[in-house]
Amino acid sequence: MLATHTGRHIVRRVPTSDGQGRPLVLVSHRGPIEYRVDDQGRRYAARGGGGLVTALSGLAVDRPDVVWVAAAIADEDRAMAAEHGGKAFTAERDGGRFRLRFVENDPEAHHKFYAIIANPILWFIQHYLWDLSNAPDIGDHEKDAFAHGYVAVNERFADAVAAEVERLGDNAVVMMHDYHFYLLPAMVRERCPGALLHHFVHIPWPQPDAWRVLPADMRKIILEGALGNDLIAFHTERSARNFLLTCQELLDLEVNFRDMCVVIAGRQVVVRWYPISIDVADFERLAAGPDVRTHEEALKARRRDQVIVRVDRTDLSKNILRGFKAFDVLLQRHPELCEGVTFLAHLQPSRQDVPEYVEYVDQIKRLVADINLKHGNTEWQPIDLQLGDDFAQALAAYKQFDVLLVNAVFDGL
């Protein structure tokens, strides 16, 4: 079910296809599977990174009329796309089957799309991360990246989505995800006027003035692109209302805050909020698996009296440095906790092609080293920093924590 009851607002029911409803095309930058090569040179299917994959996998697994369209990011992804002629294929991961279509992009265009526009510009705007006295500077470099990166990649995805809608039937539901694809809805609407277009934005939508750092023509293209949807949804009411305010103040559009909708070119776009969850049954199944149990036993063997856990990407919005600084203050004020409490930080390096994120990982390493030197000894280190992408290890940590730390500066939820 893509749309349900929220508060006093009711949106028409849009079932995914299970033989009774409309077929579904899911669109996200990262897909449910990332192909890798093991030490013996054999290709294997790994779980795609990020919380979006965790949240959406249950919607697509073992459903032949649900097609997931995602970027071919890794070399092996591109190889798989080429082997299947750029078309959808059936892929298996963790005992489940997905219909997957990889979109290949020109590497330079994808870099501009991802590492200049989507991250950091859009991400920083939507999380209030810019130091506005210094950044951002939107010059020729950024404008070129928008035109030949962000626009170009959205066009490539629009062609792929249109091909899937044509194959599935014009009554398909297209569900797009996140800030990578704000231009995609208008492009798909032009190609597939009969499809129902639904966009879920997993990150916060800021107040209108945050968008004024962009040139007026650029933000107009972004907003009008998103308004190609029939339905735009967020995790929170605050983000939904901020989106309507943005349409009202920056595009001078007719907005109805009671019915939560905006009118553009005589067409009504509905705006809602739907807090999303993970697939609990799948999560519990994975947590009971042998890889998780192995990590769990290792964690039990080295744990002290109490364990503080955090699991995050190394993103500036996650506020990781302040979390470590708070732990440093705790040990200063309560020295009796030394050697009895360990802070296990399972951090997945994120966006290491963006300079700000590379520097952030370096800051994390330096701060952890300072705190461990300050409070630790040869037998005990206060912070156990695990940098890597190991989902089983993260699940083991979730099963063993006494305190779970989540202190994002600003988040979609």
C-alpha positions as CSV (number, residue, x, y, z in Angstrom):
1,M,0.0,0.0,0.0
2,L,1.6,3.3,-1.1
3,A,-0.9,5.7,0.4
4,T,-3.0,5.4,3.5
5,H,-4.8,7.4,6.2
6,T,-2.7,10.1,8.0
7,G,-4.5,12.3,10.6
8,R,-7.6,13.8,9.0
9,H,-6.3,13.4,5.4
10,I,-7.1,10.4,3.3
11,V,-5.4,9.7,0.0
12,R,-6.8,7.2,-2.5
13,R,-5.5,3.7,-2.1
14,V,-2.7,2.7,-4.5
15,P,-2.0,-1.0,-4.2
16,T,1.1,-2.5,-5.5
17,S,0.7,-5.4,-7.9
18,D,0.1,-8.8,-6.4
19,G,-2.2,-9.9,-9.2
20,Q,-5.0,-7.6,-7.9
21,G,-3.6,-4.0,-8.3
22,R,-1.4,-1.8,-10.4
23,P,2.3,-2.8,-11.2
24,L,4.9,-0.7,-9.5
25,V,8.2,0.9,-10.6
26,L,10.5,1.8,-7.7
27,V,13.2,4.3,-8.4
28,S,16.2,5.2,-6.2
29,H,19.8,6.0,-6.7
30,R,21.0,2.9,-4.8
31,G,19.3,-0.4,-5.4
32,P,18.7,-3.4,-3.2
33,I,21.8,-5.2,-4.6
34,E,25.3,-4.1,-5.2
35,Y,27.5,-6.6,-7.2
36,R,31.0,-7.2,-6.0
37,V,33.9,-9.6,-6.6
38,D,35.3,-11.9,-4.0
39,D,39.0,-12.9,-3.5
40,Q,38.6,-15.7,-6.0
41,G,37.3,-13.3,-8.7
42,R,33.7,-14.6,-8.4
43,R,30.9,-12.1,-8.6
44,Y,28.3,-12.1,-5.8
45,A,25.3,-10.0,-4.8
46,A,25.7,-7.9,-1.7
47,R,23.1,-5.9,0.1
48,G,22.8,-2.3,-1.2
49,G,23.9,0.3,1.4
50,G,21.8,2.8,3.2
51,G,18.6,2.9,5.2
52,L,16.4,3.4,2.1
53,V,17.2,-0.1,0.9
54,T,16.4,-1.5,4.4
55,A,13.0,0.3,4.3
56,L,12.0,-0.6,0.8
57,S,13.3,-4.1,0.3
58,G,10.1,-5.7,1.7
59,L,8.0,-3.9,-0.9
60,A,9.9,-5.4,-3.8
61,V,11.2,-8.8,-2.8
62,D,9.6,-11.8,-4.5
63,R,7.2,-9.6,-6.4
64,P,7.5,-10.1,-10.2
65,D,5.4,-7.0,-11.0
66,V,7.6,-4.7,-9.0
67,V,10.7,-3.4,-10.8
68,W,13.4,-1.5,-9.0
69,V,15.3,1.0,-11.2
70,A,18.6,2.1,-9.7
71,A,22.0,3.4,-10.8
72,A,24.8,1.1,-11.9
73,I,27.4,2.4,-9.4
74,A,30.0,-0.3,-9.0
75,D,32.0,-1.8,-11.9
76,E,30.2,-5.1,-11.5
77,D,26.8,-3.4,-11.5
78,R,27.7,-1.9,-14.9
79,A,28.8,-5.4,-16.1
80,M,25.5,-6.9,-15.0
81,A,23.6,-4.1,-16.8
82,A,25.6,-4.7,-20.0
83,E,25.0,-8.4,-19.8
84,H,21.3,-7.9,-19.7
85,G,21.2,-5.2,-22.5
86,G,20.3,-2.5,-20.0
87,K,16.9,-4.2,-19.3
88,A,15.4,-5.5,-16.1
89,F,16.5,-8.9,-14.8
90,T,15.8,-11.1,-11.8
91,A,18.4,-10.9,-9.1
92,E,18.8,-12.9,-5.9
93,R,20.0,-11.8,-2.5
94,D,19.6,-13.3,1.0
95,G,17.1,-15.8,-0.3
96,G,14.9,-13.2,-1.9
97,R,14.3,-12.3,-5.6
98,F,14.2,-8.8,-7.0
99,R,13.4,-7.5,-10.5
100,L,16.2,-5.0,-11.0
101,R,17.1,-2.6,-13.8
102,F,20.4,-0.8,-13.6
103,V,20.8,2.6,-15.3
104,E,24.3,3.2,-16.7
105,N,25.4,6.8,-16.7
106,D,28.4,8.6,-18.2
107,P,30.9,8.6,-15.3
108,E,31.6,12.3,-15.6
109,A,27.9,13.1,-15.7
110,H,27.3,10.9,-12.7
111,H,30.1,12.5,-10.7
112,K,28.6,15.9,-11.4
113,F,25.1,14.7,-10.5
114,Y,26.2,13.0,-7.3
115,A,29.3,14.6,-5.9
116,I,28.6,18.3,-6.8
117,I,24.8,18.7,-6.9
118,A,23.0,16.0,-4.9
119,N,25.9,15.8,-2.4
120,P,26.7,18.3,-1.0
121,I,24.5,21.0,-2.4
122,L,21.0,19.6,-2.1
123,W,21.8,17.5,1.0
124,F,23.4,20.4,2.8
125,I,20.5,22.7,1.9
126,Q,17.9,20.3,3.3
127,H,19.9,19.6,6.5
128,Y,20.8,23.2,7.2
129,L,24.5,22.3,7.0
130,W,25.9,25.3,5.0
131,D,28.0,27.9,6.8
132,L,26.2,30.7,4.9
133,S,28.9,33.2,5.6
134,N,31.2,31.2,3.4
135,A,29.2,28.7,1.3
136,P,27.8,27.6,-1.0
137,D,29.2,29.5,-4.0
138,I,27.0,28.7,-7.0
139,G,29.2,29.6,-10.0
140,D,29.9,28.3,-13.5
141,H,31.3,25.0,-12.1
142,E,28.1,24.2,-10.2
143,K,25.8,25.4,-13.0
144,D,27.6,23.1,-15.4
145,A,27.2,20.2,-13.0
146,F,23.5,20.9,-12.7
147,A,23.0,21.0,-16.5
148,H,25.3,18.2,-17.5
149,G,25.1,16.1,-14.4
150,Y,21.9,16.4,-12.4
151,V,19.7,17.1,-15.5
152,A,21.4,14.5,-17.6
153,V,21.2,11.7,-15.1
154,N,17.5,12.4,-14.4
155,E,16.9,12.2,-18.2
156,R,18.6,8.8,-18.3
157,F,16.4,7.5,-15.5
158,A,13.3,9.0,-17.2
159,D,14.1,6.9,-20.3
160,A,14.5,3.8,-18.2
161,V,11.4,4.4,-16.2
162,A,9.3,5.1,-19.3
163,A,10.5,1.8,-20.9
164,E,9.4,-0.1,-17.8
165,V,6.0,1.7,-17.7
166,E,5.5,0.8,-21.4
167,R,6.3,-2.8,-20.6
168,L,4.1,-3.0,-17.5
169,G,1.2,-0.9,-18.8
170,D,0.3,2.7,-18.8
171,N,-1.6,2.3,-15.5
172,A,1.7,1.6,-13.6
173,V,2.5,3.4,-10.3
174,V,6.0,5.0,-10.4
175,M,7.4,5.6,-6.9
176,M,10.5,7.8,-6.9
177,H,12.7,8.3,-3.9
178,D,14.7,11.1,-2.5
179,Y,16.6,14.2,-3.5
180,H,18.5,12.7,-6.4
181,F,15.4,12.8,-8.6
182,Y,13.6,16.0,-8.1
183,L,13.5,16.6,-11.9
184,L,12.4,13.0,-12.7
185,P,8.6,13.3,-12.0
186,A,8.1,16.0,-14.7
187,M,10.2,14.1,-17.2
188,V,8.3,10.9,-16.5
189,R,4.9,12.7,-16.7
190,E,5.8,14.0,-20.2
191,R,6.7,10.4,-21.3
192,C,4.0,8.5,-19.4
193,P,0.9,10.7,-18.8
194,G,-1.2,7.7,-17.7
195,A,1.1,6.6,-14.9
196,L,0.5,7.6,-11.3
197,L,3.6,9.4,-9.9
198,H,4.5,9.2,-6.3
199,H,7.6,10.7,-4.7
200,F,8.9,10.0,-1.2
201,V,11.5,12.3,0.2
202,H,13.4,10.6,3.0
203,I,15.3,13.6,4.2
204,P,13.9,16.9,5.8
205,W,12.4,19.6,3.7
206,P,13.6,22.9,5.1
207,Q,11.9,26.2,5.3
208,P,11.7,28.2,2.1
209,D,14.5,30.6,2.8
210,A,17.0,27.7,2.8
211,W,16.5,27.3,-0.9
212,R,17.4,30.9,-1.7
213,V,21.1,30.0,-1.8
214,L,20.3,28.6,-5.2
215,P,19.9,30.8,-8.3
216,A,16.2,31.4,-8.9
217,D,16.2,29.5,-12.2
218,M,17.8,26.5,-10.7
219,R,15.4,26.2,-7.7
220,K,12.5,26.8,-10.1
221,I,13.5,23.8,-12.2
222,I,13.9,21.7,-9.1
223,L,10.5,22.6,-7.6
224,E,8.6,22.4,-10.8
225,G,10.2,19.0,-11.6
226,A,9.1,17.6,-8.2
227,L,5.6,19.0,-8.8
228,G,5.3,16.7,-11.8
229,N,4.1,14.1,-9.2
230,D,0.5,13.3,-8.2
231,L,1.6,12.7,-4.6
232,I,4.7,13.9,-2.7
233,A,5.3,12.4,0.7
234,F,7.6,13.0,3.7
235,H,8.3,11.4,7.0
236,T,6.9,14.3,9.0
237,E,4.2,16.9,9.0
238,R,6.8,19.7,9.4
239,S,8.5,18.7,6.1
240,A,5.2,18.4,4.3
241,R,4.2,21.9,5.4
242,N,7.6,23.4,4.6
243,F,7.3,22.0,1.1
244,L,3.9,23.7,0.7
245,L,5.4,27.0,2.1
246,T,8.2,26.7,-0.4
247,C,5.8,26.3,-3.3
248,Q,3.8,29.3,-2.0
249,E,6.7,31.7,-1.3
250,L,9.2,30.8,-4.1
251,L,6.8,29.8,-6.9
252,D,3.8,31.9,-5.9
253,L,1.5,28.9,-6.3
254,E,-2.0,28.3,-4.9
255,V,-1.6,26.2,-1.7
256,N,-4.2,24.7,0.5
257,F,-2.9,23.9,4.0
258,R,-6.1,22.4,5.2
259,D,-6.3,19.8,2.4
260,M,-2.5,19.7,2.0
261,C,-2.2,20.3,-1.7
262,V,-0.8,22.7,-4.2
263,V,-2.1,23.6,-7.7
264,I,0.2,24.0,-10.6
265,A,-0.9,24.4,-14.3
266,G,-4.5,23.5,-13.3
267,R,-3.4,20.2,-11.7
268,Q,-3.6,19.4,-8.0
269,V,-0.6,17.8,-6.3
270,V,-1.3,16.1,-3.0
271,V,1.3,16.4,-0.2
272,R,1.3,14.0,2.8
273,W,3.5,12.6,5.6
274,Y,3.9,8.9,6.1
275,P,6.5,7.8,8.7
276,I,8.2,4.8,7.2
277,S,9.4,1.7,9.0
278,I,11.7,-1.2,8.2
279,D,10.7,-4.7,7.3
280,V,10.6,-6.1,10.8
281,A,10.2,-9.7,9.9
282,D,13.2,-9.6,7.4
283,F,15.3,-7.7,10.0
284,E,14.6,-10.3,12.6
285,R,15.4,-13.1,10.2
286,L,18.7,-11.6,9.3
287,A,19.5,-10.9,13.0
288,A,19.1,-14.6,13.7
289,G,21.5,-15.6,11.0
290,P,24.9,-17.3,11.4
291,D,27.0,-14.3,10.4
292,V,25.3,-12.1,13.0
293,R,25.7,-14.8,15.7
294,T,29.5,-15.0,15.0
295,H,29.9,-11.2,15.4
296,E,27.7,-11.3,18.5
297,E,29.8,-13.9,20.2
298,A,33.0,-11.9,19.4
299,L,31.3,-8.8,20.9
300,K,30.3,-10.6,24.0
301,A,33.8,-11.9,24.5
302,R,35.3,-8.4,24.6
303,R,32.5,-6.4,26.1
304,R,32.8,-4.7,29.6
305,D,30.0,-4.0,31.9
306,Q,28.1,-1.7,29.5
307,V,28.1,-1.0,25.8
308,I,27.1,2.2,24.1
309,V,26.4,1.7,20.4
310,R,25.9,3.9,17.4
311,V,25.4,2.8,13.8
312,D,25.6,5.5,11.2
313,R,27.0,6.6,7.9
314,T,29.9,9.1,8.3
315,D,27.6,12.0,7.3
316,L,27.9,15.5,8.7
317,S,24.2,15.5,9.6
318,K,24.7,12.5,11.9
319,N,26.5,14.7,14.5
320,I,29.0,12.0,15.2
321,L,31.8,14.3,16.6
322,R,29.5,15.8,19.3
323,G,28.5,12.2,20.3
324,F,32.1,11.3,21.0
325,K,32.7,14.6,22.8
326,A,29.7,13.9,25.0
327,F,31.2,10.5,25.9
328,D,34.5,12.3,26.7
329,V,32.7,14.6,29.1
330,L,30.9,11.6,30.7
331,L,34.2,9.9,31.4
332,Q,35.7,13.1,32.8
333,R,32.8,13.7,35.2
334,H,32.4,10.0,36.1
335,P,35.9,8.4,36.2
336,E,34.4,5.4,37.9
337,L,33.0,4.4,34.5
338,C,36.4,4.1,33.0
339,E,37.2,0.5,32.0
340,G,33.5,-0.4,32.6
341,V,31.9,1.2,29.5
342,T,32.8,0.8,25.9
343,F,31.5,3.0,23.1
344,L,31.1,0.8,20.0
345,A,30.8,3.0,16.9
346,H,29.9,1.2,13.8
347,L,30.4,3.8,11.0
348,Q,30.0,3.3,7.3
349,P,32.3,5.6,5.3
350,S,30.0,7.7,3.1
351,R,30.4,9.8,0.0
352,Q,34.2,9.6,-0.1
353,D,34.3,11.3,-3.4
354,V,33.1,14.5,-1.7
355,P,35.9,16.5,0.0
356,E,33.8,17.5,3.0
357,Y,33.0,13.9,3.8
358,V,36.7,12.8,3.4
359,E,37.7,15.5,5.9
360,Y,34.8,14.4,8.3
361,V,36.2,10.8,8.4
362,D,39.6,12.3,9.3
363,Q,38.1,14.4,12.0
364,I,36.4,11.3,13.5
365,K,39.6,9.3,13.5
366,R,41.6,12.1,15.2
367,L,38.9,12.7,17.8
368,V,38.6,9.0,18.7
369,A,42.4,8.7,18.9
370,D,42.5,11.7,21.3
371,I,39.8,10.3,23.6
372,N,41.3,6.8,23.6
373,L,44.7,8.3,24.5
374,K,43.2,10.5,27.2
375,H,41.2,7.9,29.0
376,G,42.3,4.5,27.8
377,N,45.1,2.1,28.7
378,T,46.8,-1.0,27.3
379,E,43.8,-3.2,28.4
380,W,40.9,-0.9,27.5
381,Q,40.1,1.6,24.8
382,P,37.0,3.8,25.5
383,I,35.9,4.0,21.9
384,D,35.9,0.9,19.6
385,L,35.7,2.5,16.2
386,Q,34.6,0.1,13.4
387,L,34.8,1.8,10.0
388,G,33.3,-0.3,7.2
389,D,30.2,-1.7,5.6
390,D,29.3,-4.8,7.5
391,F,25.6,-5.2,8.0
392,A,25.9,-8.4,10.0
393,Q,28.3,-6.7,12.5
394,A,25.9,-3.8,12.8
395,L,23.0,-6.1,13.6
396,A,25.1,-7.8,16.2
397,A,25.8,-4.5,17.9
398,Y,22.1,-3.7,17.9
399,K,21.5,-6.9,19.8
400,Q,24.0,-6.1,22.5
401,F,23.7,-2.4,23.3
402,D,22.8,-1.0,26.7
403,V,22.6,2.5,25.3
404,L,21.8,3.3,21.7
405,L,23.0,6.8,20.7
406,V,21.1,8.6,17.9
407,N,21.8,12.4,17.8
408,A,21.5,13.6,14.3
409,V,21.5,17.4,13.9
410,F,18.5,17.3,11.6
411,D,16.9,14.2,10.1
412,G,14.0,13.1,7.9
413,L,12.3,11.5,10.8
